[in-house]
Amino acid sequence: MKLFVLLIGMVLIFEGLPYVAAPESMQAWLRKLSETRPKQLRIMGLIAMAAGLLLCWIIQG
């Protein structure tokens, strides 16, 4: 459980970094993201999930 909470904390740190480092760029990027079609967002999400799963599988192996 300790490792899981640590992992959540690390994700939050990495998710927050771009907003602290370049808030104006993040706003522009989020504007572009909101104009992207849902199907394209879904595909990007699936690719990101597959990459994360593959990374975890490689590290555990």
Phi, psi and omega in degrees: 000323180298318179296321179297316179294321176299318178298316178299317178299318179295320178299316180297322177297311182293326178291327183277339183306311182298327180291328178280318185285322185211073184297324180294318178295322179295321178298316179296318180295319180292327175298314178296320180297322181291341179269354181283143180294144180304322181297319179293321177297320180297317179296317178297320178296318179296320178296317179296318178296318180296319178296318178295318178296317178298316178300314178297320181295318179294316181294322181287336185281000000 
